Amino acid sequence: MLQEARRRINSDPSLQTKTSTTKLDLVRCDVAKIPMRTSSIDALHAGAAMHCWPDLDGGLGEIYRVLKPGGRYFATTFLSTYFGGLQTAEGGQTGVNRQAFQYFESVDVLRSMLVKAGFENEKVSVEVLEPACV
């Protein structure tokens, strides 16, 4: 995933100009142990990943820790209904533990996890883009 992201960044002419102020760093790390200073990141993205984190509370807490005040966290993940559909499509052959570590029953569950990690409730926005992904 990081190789593809680097390829896309390197091929985007708007990011290659001398006047571009956009600086992108791609970092592979354990989300529950982010190797960055507290309040040092403007924005963080986790694409289709939260359901894969073994330590969700630790990961969300670390993200909150490294974000600057006013920093933004963007993520996509899957609601539990997605995995039920996947298991049905596979004829019930895939066990729950092979599909994901986390199952989010609703948008409210996701919101409460973010608030528990320190994000302000009124600033948390969770949008359902498809039946399975928020």
Phi, psi and omega in degrees: 000319180293323178298317180294319178297317178298317179301315181293319178297314182293337180265358180271108183301330182291340178265356185254001182280157179290339182265355180293132177260004180281126176236121181243128174244128176256126185229129174262124181200169172283118185299338178275358179216064184289124185276059180221157181291153175300138178056045184242356187244135177283320183207150179222140181234136174230103184269121178046051188232327190305325180291348180265353184281123177293329181241080185297314180298318178297318179296312180294322177297320178293319178300313179300319182298316187277343179288139172293157172305129183085359179294162185240139175244124179243135181209156168232150178202186183240140173283159185300333180298330177300315183289327175297317177295321179297315180296319177297316181297330180269011179070025179075013184280337183267122178286156183304318183292341178275345183270318184191159173274328186240143176233119182259112184289332184199170174298323180297324177296315177300314180301314183294327177294319179293319179295319178300326180284349178123348180291143181285129184308315183289347178257356179273123178237120178242123183240133176273116182266328177217167180304334185254342190237132178233000000 
